Amino acid sequence: MNKRQKSKNLASLSKTPTKELIEKIILKKEFSQLPEKDVEIAFSHFDKPQYLDEEKIKLTRDLLRKVFSVFTSKKLLKIKDKSEEFILKKHLSTKERYEFYDEIYKKLLYDFQGKINIIDLGAGVNGFSYDFFNKLNKKVNYLGVEAMGQLVEFMNYYFKKKKIKGEAVHMSLFELEEIKSLIKKQEHPKIIFLFKTLDSLEMLERNYSKKLLEAVTPLVKMVAISFATRSLVSKKRFVVKRNWILNFIKSNFDVLDDFEIGNERYIVFCKTI
Ligand SMILES: C[S@@+](CC[C@H](N)C(=O)[O-])C[C@H]1O[C@@H](n2cnc3c(N)ncnc32)[C@H](O)[C@@H]1O
């Protein structure tokens, strides 16, 4: 399609209703398997009279890219039968965690004997780290919740092939009632991982992290959240200290641990007893 045809097509969008614009947004393959809810929230930021329809499409896609696809190499979605190490090193979040998995899981799961049920919210490809649980002799039922359908399929393919007690589900963390009922269905003891995902949620809805933590923490034995302490892209140390969420956690829950390993800070807490 040449430039003129393209702008003609976009101009013809000017009166299309929201649903049609959302359909246009998800025509891009990288967004094609995102939950509708997340695309709608992203779109709502730009569904304003000052924007033309083509601007709304572009700005929504830019935001969705920042929240979802920036961490995932396109190659990752095409490969299937590579080693866990290869895959974990192809995703920006797990790449920098790779050499510390032993240490991190040892610290987080130290107090747990017997079967542990891990619910990994905004899992990315973290399910591919399952072997590190085996190395520590921890018996884990792993449930990953992830918005990018491609990553969900990818993890489920791996779990099946390796006969791992794991499952990934395609769900938005903004579907709070569904998330709560999913967590309630899991057996005890339950641990929630929320690694490097709160920032993504905040980009779509400010203060949603608090709402999510308030809703899910009482349902489980322990929650472990993490933040990158350096930019995943430029590697520069973040100046922001994230006191807003740390203060919220300290005043609403019991903090069990707070440590930094690699370029990631972990805060572990549970409901107040
Ligand atoms: C920075 S990555 C972290 C991945 C993983 N937790 C880790 O640390 O290895 C954030 C992940 O959260 C997912 N995510 C963001 N918003 C989400 C939402 N509303 N519902 C479900 N997953 C979401 C993204 O698709 C992405 O895989």
PDBQT file of the ligand as one rigid body, heavy atoms in Angstrom, charges set to zero:
ROOT
HETATM    1  C1  LIG A 301       8.419  -7.045  32.598  1.00  0.00    +0.000 C 
HETATM    2  S1  LIG A 301       7.553  -8.490  32.166  1.00  0.00    +0.000 S 
HETATM    3  C2  LIG A 301       7.947  -9.543  33.549  1.00  0.00    +0.000 C 
HETATM    4  C3  LIG A 301       7.741 -11.014  33.264  1.00  0.00    +0.000 C 
HETATM    5  C4  LIG A 301       7.991 -11.944  34.452  1.00  0.00    +0.000 C 
HETATM    6  N1  LIG A 301       7.152 -11.634  35.581  1.00  0.00    +0.000 N 
HETATM    7  C5  LIG A 301       9.438 -11.909  34.864  1.00  0.00    +0.000 C 
HETATM    8  O1  LIG A 301       9.818 -11.074  35.705  1.00  0.00    +0.000 OA
HETATM    9  O2  LIG A 301      10.221 -12.675  34.332  1.00  0.00    +0.000 OA
HETATM   10  C6  LIG A 301       5.854  -8.079  32.502  1.00  0.00    +0.000 C 
HETATM   11  C7  LIG A 301       4.912  -9.164  32.069  1.00  0.00    +0.000 C 
HETATM   12  O3  LIG A 301       3.618  -8.867  32.557  1.00  0.00    +0.000 OA
HETATM   13  C8  LIG A 301       2.661  -9.128  31.543  1.00  0.00    +0.000 C 
HETATM   14  N2  LIG A 301       1.522  -8.267  31.803  1.00  0.00    +0.000 N 
HETATM   15  C9  LIG A 301       1.487  -6.920  31.776  1.00  0.00    +0.000 A 
HETATM   16  N3  LIG A 301       0.254  -6.464  32.044  1.00  0.00    +0.000 NA
HETATM   17  C10 LIG A 301      -0.520  -7.570  32.235  1.00  0.00    +0.000 A 
HETATM   18  C11 LIG A 301      -1.896  -7.766  32.515  1.00  0.00    +0.000 A 
HETATM   19  N4  LIG A 301      -2.715  -6.740  32.636  1.00  0.00    +0.000 N 
HETATM   20  N5  LIG A 301      -2.350  -9.017  32.651  1.00  0.00    +0.000 NA
HETATM   21  C12 LIG A 301      -1.515 -10.089  32.532  1.00  0.00    +0.000 A 
HETATM   22  N6  LIG A 301      -0.201  -9.962  32.245  1.00  0.00    +0.000 NA
HETATM   23  C13 LIG A 301       0.295  -8.723  32.091  1.00  0.00    +0.000 A 
HETATM   24  C14 LIG A 301       3.398  -8.758  30.257  1.00  0.00    +0.000 C 
HETATM   25  O4  LIG A 301       2.819  -9.345  29.119  1.00  0.00    +0.000 OA
HETATM   26  C15 LIG A 301       4.797  -9.281  30.555  1.00  0.00    +0.000 C 
HETATM   27  O5  LIG A 301       4.929 -10.632  30.175  1.00  0.00    +0.000 OA
ENDROOT
TORSDOF 0
